[in-house]
Amino acid sequence: MKQQEKGKEIEKMDRQDEAMDSGEEGRDCTDQRGTVRNIFDFPTRIQYLTIIGQIEGHMILPQENKTTKYEHLLPEPIAVEENPDIKGLLTLINTVGGDVEAGLAISEMIASLSKPTVSLVLGGGHSIGIPLATASRYTFIAPSATMTVHPIRLTGMVIGAEQTYNYFRKMQDRVVDFIERTSKASRREIVRLMNDTDELANDVGTILYGKEAVEVGLIDQVGGLDKALEKLKEMIEKNESPSEEKAGRIPKNPLPKKKRK
């Protein structure tokens, strides 16, 4: 009898699990046995983009490196723009930097989205991680996070010719132009931070901690995940005001780019 009762109880739990899988009993994150189910399986209007480790570009990095492959990220902003169910993008950043052109490509994709975007720097947003952070319409940095501003570097064999130096200057200008366009920091301040010789022992550049990144204008606000989500939801609500837009009381693009200092 005990075995029969036990068998019936197991069958009952299995049926309940199937009902939950089919959505008949809602989207609970635990089943009847108390086992955690897929916590990401819930309806949301926000797409999450994670940029972790080193940005891998055209060259494949060693296997032991933690990397973010830019060809994997490029389709995601397209999906955000095309999917009517997605109303905003939250980018989580903890990167040491990496390939400059790959980083700029991702940054331009994020910056050109018509939907609300918010970024949150966690741990670090170094080197090309700075344009990746400033690409969003509103930016946050955790109090303990850091950002390193430094000039462009190139590894491998370099030809010591005037053309090489011109190429470096043009690439550097591309990065500075983007940061100036998408943040509140002035060009003069960005260049000064890049060329500071007193901050780093064996290098040129500046390390900025959470509050300092806000003070120079690179980041909008110090805050964590709660503040970033709150801000993004607020931006989404403002973006979904068709009656006001049609009446001409607000501009067609309610999320203008940041103004320069």
C-alpha positions as CSV (number, residue, x, y, z in Angstrom):
1,M,0.0,0.0,0.0
2,K,2.8,2.4,0.9
3,Q,4.5,1.8,-2.4
4,Q,1.2,2.4,-4.3
5,E,0.6,5.7,-2.4
6,K,4.2,6.7,-3.1
7,G,3.8,5.9,-6.8
8,K,0.6,8.0,-7.0
9,E,2.3,10.9,-5.3
10,I,5.2,10.8,-7.7
11,E,2.8,10.7,-10.7
12,K,0.9,13.6,-9.2
13,M,4.1,15.7,-8.9
14,D,5.1,14.8,-12.5
15,R,1.7,16.0,-13.8
16,Q,2.1,19.2,-11.8
17,D,5.6,19.7,-13.3
18,E,4.2,19.2,-16.8
19,A,1.5,21.7,-16.2
20,M,4.0,24.2,-15.0
21,D,6.2,23.6,-18.0
22,S,3.2,24.2,-20.3
23,G,2.4,27.4,-18.4
24,E,-0.9,26.1,-17.0
25,E,0.2,26.9,-13.4
26,G,2.1,30.2,-14.1
27,R,5.8,30.8,-14.2
28,D,6.8,29.7,-10.7
29,C,10.6,29.4,-10.4
30,T,10.4,26.3,-8.2
31,D,8.6,22.9,-8.8
32,Q,6.7,20.9,-6.3
33,R,9.9,19.2,-5.0
34,G,11.4,22.6,-4.2
35,T,13.9,22.3,-7.1
36,V,14.9,25.7,-8.7
37,R,13.6,25.9,-12.3
38,N,14.9,28.2,-15.1
39,I,14.8,31.6,-13.4
40,F,15.3,33.3,-16.7
41,D,12.0,31.9,-18.1
42,F,9.8,34.9,-17.4
43,P,8.3,37.6,-19.5
44,T,10.2,40.8,-19.6
45,R,10.5,43.9,-21.8
46,I,14.2,44.3,-21.2
47,Q,17.0,42.6,-23.1
48,Y,20.3,42.0,-21.1
49,L,23.7,42.3,-22.9
50,T,26.8,41.1,-21.0
51,I,30.3,42.3,-22.0
52,I,32.8,40.3,-19.9
53,G,36.5,39.7,-20.0
54,Q,38.5,40.8,-23.1
55,I,36.9,41.9,-26.3
56,E,38.0,39.5,-29.0
57,G,38.2,40.9,-32.5
58,H,39.6,39.5,-35.8
59,M,42.3,37.6,-34.0
60,I,41.4,34.6,-31.8
61,L,42.7,34.9,-28.3
62,P,44.3,32.1,-26.3
63,Q,41.8,29.6,-24.9
64,E,42.6,30.4,-21.3
65,N,41.5,34.0,-21.8
66,K,38.0,35.0,-20.8
67,T,36.6,36.7,-23.9
68,T,33.6,38.4,-25.4
69,K,33.4,37.6,-29.1
70,Y,32.1,40.7,-31.0
71,E,30.6,38.6,-33.8
72,H,28.3,37.0,-31.2
73,L,27.2,40.4,-29.9
74,L,26.5,42.3,-33.1
75,P,23.2,40.4,-33.9
76,E,21.8,41.2,-30.4
77,P,21.2,45.0,-30.9
78,I,19.5,44.1,-34.2
79,A,17.2,41.8,-32.4
80,V,16.5,44.5,-29.8
81,E,15.7,47.0,-32.5
82,E,13.5,44.6,-34.6
83,N,11.6,42.8,-31.8
84,P,8.5,44.9,-30.8
85,D,8.3,43.0,-27.5
86,I,11.7,44.3,-26.4
87,K,11.4,47.9,-25.1
88,G,14.9,48.5,-23.7
89,L,18.5,47.3,-23.4
90,L,20.6,46.9,-20.2
91,T,24.3,46.4,-20.8
92,L,26.4,44.9,-18.0
93,I,30.1,45.6,-18.4
94,N,33.2,44.1,-16.7
95,T,36.0,44.2,-19.2
96,V,39.7,44.8,-19.4
97,G,39.4,46.1,-22.9
98,G,40.6,44.5,-26.1
99,D,40.3,44.9,-29.8
100,V,39.6,48.6,-30.6
101,E,37.7,48.2,-33.8
102,A,35.6,45.4,-32.5
103,G,34.8,47.4,-29.4
104,L,33.9,50.5,-31.4
105,A,31.7,48.4,-33.7
106,I,29.6,47.1,-30.7
107,S,29.6,50.6,-29.2
108,E,28.2,52.1,-32.5
109,M,25.5,49.4,-32.6
110,I,24.3,50.2,-29.1
111,A,24.5,54.0,-29.6
112,S,22.4,53.8,-32.8
113,L,19.5,52.0,-31.1
114,S,16.2,54.0,-31.1
115,K,15.0,52.3,-27.9
116,P,16.1,53.2,-24.4
117,T,19.5,51.9,-23.3
118,V,21.3,51.8,-20.0
119,S,24.7,50.5,-19.1
120,L,26.2,49.4,-15.8
121,V,29.9,49.1,-15.2
122,L,30.6,46.4,-12.7
123,G,34.2,45.6,-11.6
124,G,35.9,47.4,-14.4
125,G,35.3,49.2,-17.7
126,H,38.8,49.7,-18.9
127,S,40.3,50.9,-22.2
128,I,37.8,50.2,-25.1
129,G,35.3,49.4,-22.3
130,I,34.8,53.1,-21.9
131,P,33.1,53.6,-25.3
132,L,31.1,50.5,-24.6
133,A,29.8,52.0,-21.4
134,T,29.2,55.5,-22.8
135,A,27.3,54.1,-25.8
136,S,24.1,53.8,-23.8
137,R,21.8,56.8,-23.3
138,Y,22.2,56.7,-19.6
139,T,25.2,55.1,-17.7
140,F,25.9,53.8,-14.2
141,I,29.0,52.7,-12.4
142,A,29.2,50.6,-9.2
143,P,30.9,52.4,-6.3
144,S,33.8,49.9,-6.3
145,A,34.2,49.7,-10.1
146,T,37.1,51.4,-12.0
147,M,37.8,52.7,-15.5
148,T,41.3,53.0,-17.0
149,V,41.7,55.8,-19.6
150,H,44.9,55.3,-21.7
151,P,46.2,55.8,-25.2
152,I,45.8,53.2,-28.0
153,R,48.3,50.3,-27.9
154,L,49.3,47.9,-30.6
155,T,51.0,44.5,-30.1
156,G,53.2,42.6,-32.6
157,M,55.5,43.9,-35.2
158,V,55.2,47.6,-35.9
159,I,56.8,49.4,-38.9
160,G,58.6,52.5,-37.6
161,A,57.4,54.8,-40.3
162,E,55.4,58.1,-40.4
163,Q,52.4,56.2,-41.8
164,T,52.3,54.1,-38.6
165,Y,52.1,57.1,-36.3
166,N,49.4,58.7,-38.5
167,Y,47.4,55.5,-38.2
168,F,47.8,55.6,-34.4
169,R,46.6,59.2,-34.3
170,K,43.6,58.5,-36.4
171,M,42.6,55.5,-34.4
172,Q,43.0,57.5,-31.2
173,D,40.9,60.3,-32.6
174,R,38.1,57.8,-33.4
175,V,38.0,56.6,-29.8
176,V,38.1,60.1,-28.4
177,D,35.5,61.4,-30.8
178,F,33.1,58.6,-29.8
179,I,33.6,59.2,-26.1
180,E,33.1,62.9,-26.5
181,R,29.9,62.3,-28.6
182,T,28.3,59.9,-26.1
183,S,29.4,61.3,-22.7
184,K,29.5,64.6,-20.9
185,A,33.3,64.7,-20.8
186,S,35.1,67.3,-22.8
187,R,37.7,66.4,-25.4
188,R,40.4,68.3,-23.5
189,E,39.6,66.3,-20.3
190,I,39.6,62.9,-22.1
191,V,43.0,63.6,-23.7
192,R,44.4,64.9,-20.4
193,L,43.4,61.7,-18.6
194,M,44.8,59.6,-21.4
195,N,48.2,61.3,-21.3
196,D,48.7,61.6,-17.5
197,T,52.1,60.4,-16.5
198,D,51.7,60.6,-12.7
199,E,48.9,58.0,-12.2
200,L,50.4,54.7,-13.5
201,A,53.8,53.4,-12.5
202,N,54.7,51.7,-15.8
203,D,52.3,53.3,-18.2
204,V,50.5,56.5,-19.3
205,G,46.9,57.1,-18.4
206,T,44.5,57.4,-15.5
207,I,42.5,55.1,-13.2
208,L,39.1,56.4,-12.3
209,Y,37.0,55.0,-9.4
210,G,33.2,55.0,-9.5
211,K,32.6,58.6,-8.2
212,E,35.6,60.0,-10.1
213,A,34.2,58.7,-13.4
214,V,31.0,60.6,-12.8
215,E,32.9,63.8,-11.8
216,V,34.8,63.9,-15.0
217,G,31.6,63.3,-17.0
218,L,32.3,59.8,-18.5
219,I,29.5,58.2,-16.5
220,D,26.1,59.7,-15.5
221,Q,25.6,58.3,-12.0
222,V,27.0,56.0,-9.3
223,G,24.6,53.1,-8.7
224,G,24.0,49.4,-8.9
225,L,21.5,47.1,-10.6
226,D,18.5,48.5,-8.8
227,K,19.2,52.0,-9.9
228,A,20.0,50.9,-13.5
229,L,16.8,48.9,-13.8
230,E,14.7,51.7,-12.3
231,K,16.2,54.2,-14.7
232,L,15.7,52.0,-17.7
233,K,12.0,51.3,-16.8
234,E,11.5,55.0,-16.4
235,M,12.9,55.7,-19.8
236,I,10.8,52.9,-21.4
237,E,7.6,54.5,-19.9
238,K,8.6,57.9,-21.3
239,N,9.3,56.4,-24.7
240,E,5.9,54.8,-24.8
241,S,3.8,58.0,-24.7
242,P,2.3,58.0,-28.2
243,S,-0.6,60.4,-27.3
244,E,1.8,63.1,-26.2
245,E,4.1,62.5,-29.2
246,K,1.2,62.7,-31.6
247,A,0.0,65.9,-30.0
248,G,3.4,67.5,-30.5
249,R,4.1,68.1,-26.8
250,I,7.3,66.1,-26.9
251,P,9.9,65.6,-29.6
252,K,9.7,62.5,-31.8
253,N,12.9,61.2,-30.2
254,P,12.4,61.6,-26.5
255,L,15.9,60.3,-25.8
256,P,18.3,62.8,-27.2
257,K,22.1,62.3,-27.1
258,K,24.1,63.7,-24.2
259,K,25.2,67.2,-24.5
260,R,28.9,68.1,-24.5
261,K,30.3,70.2,-21.7
